Amino acid sequence: MKEPHEILIHPMTTEKSVRLMEARNELVFIVAEKATKLQIKKAFEKLFKVKVIKINTVNDIRGRKKAFIRLHADYPATDVGTRLGLM
């Protein structure tokens, strides 16, 4: 398996991603094109020491793969966002 930093490329810093962080406890990351949902989940949990509930992925029009990562209620996404400097 790849290293977590090879799977999770960088977080999205758009207004929508900040709204999702606050409203749905979700973070949005650009991930490696070939990464599976299970690889993304394991990498995220290993890097940030949180519990992931669900991951949705989508390939955008620019050819990037986005992962919408929903966290367990015990782990606020805003805390992870603050650690990343998004808030």
TABEL-V840042 format. One record per helix or strand of 2 or more residues. SS is the DSSP state (H for helix, E for strand). FROM is the first residue (numbers start at 1). LEN is the number of residues. If there is no record, write none. Layout:
BEGIN
SS:FROM:LEN + SS:FROM:LEN
END
This chain:
BEGIN
H:4:4 + E:8:4 + H:15:10 + E:26:6 + H:37:12 + E:52:8 + E:65:7 + H:77:8
END
